[in-house]
Amino acid sequence: MREVSVPQERDRLLISKDIFRAYDIRGKYPEEINSTVFNKIGLALGTKIISKNSDPVIICRDGRTSSKELADSLVEALMECGVEVIDIGTLPTPLMNFSLHKSKIKNGLMITGSHNPKNYNGVKMVVDNLTIYGEHIEELYDIIKKRDFIKSNKKGSYLQDKTIADDYIKYVSQNIEIKTNLKVVVDCGNGITGPLVNNICKSFNLNHKIINETVDGDFPNHPPDPTNPENLHQIREALNESKADLGIAFDGDGDRMILIKNDGEIIWPDQLMIIFSTQILKSKKGKIVYDIKCSKHLNDSILENGGEPIVSRTGHSFIKKSMRENNAILGGEMSGHIFFNDKWFGFDDGVYAFLRIMELLPDKKDYDKIFNNLPQSVTTPEIAIQFKENNHFTFMNKFVKLAEFDDSKKIDIDGLKVIYDDGWGLIRCSNTTSCIVLRFEADNKNSMNRIQSKFRDAMLKIDKNLEIPF
């Protein structure tokens, strides 16, 4: 039974369009994201799901203080639409994806604020086996705006399934063989990975130490974003104190990871992609997808090892889409999402990536060669410049139109990447926060300074009041 009602102005204003982002729904709690908003989102998702298939919906949530409230509201709305809900509890995002593959169910929803600060929350969505993005997410907003919801005469059912974590551990134990005795420090950042990672480390008999294992949605020790070096002070101290060999830091929902050497140096995800792609391409040739923020050395390494590099827009949904279209064997993002599709299921999983790097590493004598042999260049982490009220999109549109970069190659699939013979700069809009994000790579410091200077001058021509940290 379809119930359609005329939209009222008050209902239109209830939900900000800004939370409907490129590859998920995300915003500040409670002013943008709250139980009322999630009720409408749930009705729109239930409407979309019912129109696609008759499968149940798997629901999962992270450990943020608002996640239980939001999940309850989402479940109630889905059941109003006649959807059968299977609640797998409080687990990392990869386990929601794993449960879809294990059960062969086509729909899954993960309530999470991912790596964002504690006052954010949102939902990542798989509908009809597609991690939805772009126009599919805009369609949800249109359904809400028009109040074009399906309401069922028969309410949907609700079932809990608490077996997924045990099933996941059993599966990865059969999938991966770890022989190294290296000592690893794992920082779970008080995110949702703590209990799972502890059990996994024990099941593999790893020589390990876990810090910030307790799930705490207030993130009392540091924000849940390991790609920000400011959030890695604690794990660096733990590495030094425990004389461990390497460190692993997870984000808030466990689909991303960062590796830190025992000297405190970060091995960035595009460098990890060089290691993983080299190993995989030894036994299986194929296409490898990576996002536009990754190092030129990754592209070169894939070619040297007989693979085919594919550049993608940033965003887990876009990487998955490109991997599916290209039947890729591996995918990765500079932000720490790594997607194995050789003996895994092709979704991003920080915990699985951690186990795969442990599988590759030999014992203490030579383990660091795998890192020390990586090609070197001068790089920056992601540099974020904050804008108010999503004005970063307006700025970016002007920049792409007006900025001039002579004697360069340009790629504009995601913002603007300007490539010179001795390096490159990238400027793009974040799709998860109201920021412009930049990254640079160059052969040497002089080249880096020159390229950054060109970007700074071009940015100040658009907005002379910008505070640019380089």
Secondary structure, 3 states (H helix, E strand, C coil): CECCCCCCHHHHHHCCHHHECCCCEEEECCCCCCHHHHHHHHHHHHHHHHHHCCCCEEEEECCCCCHHHHHHHHHHHHHHCCCCEEEEEECCHHHHHHHHHHHCCCEEEEECCCCCCCCEEEEEEEECCEECCHHHHHHHHHHHHHCCCECCCCCCCEEECCCHHHHHHHHHHHHCCCCCCCEEEEECCCCCCHHHHHHHHHHCCCEEEEECCCCCCCCCCCCCCCCCHHHHHHHHHHHHHHCCCEEEEECCCCCCEEEEECCCCEECHHHHHHHHHHHHHHHCCCEEEEECCCCHHHHHHHHHCCCEEEEECCCHHHHHHHHHHHCCCEEECCCCCEEECCCCCCCECHHHHHHHHHHHCCCCCCCCHHHHCCCCCEECCCEEEECCCCCHHHHHHHHHHHCCCCCCEEECCCCEEEEECCEEEEEEECCCCCEEEEEEEECCHHHHHHHHHHHHHHHHHHCCCCCCCC
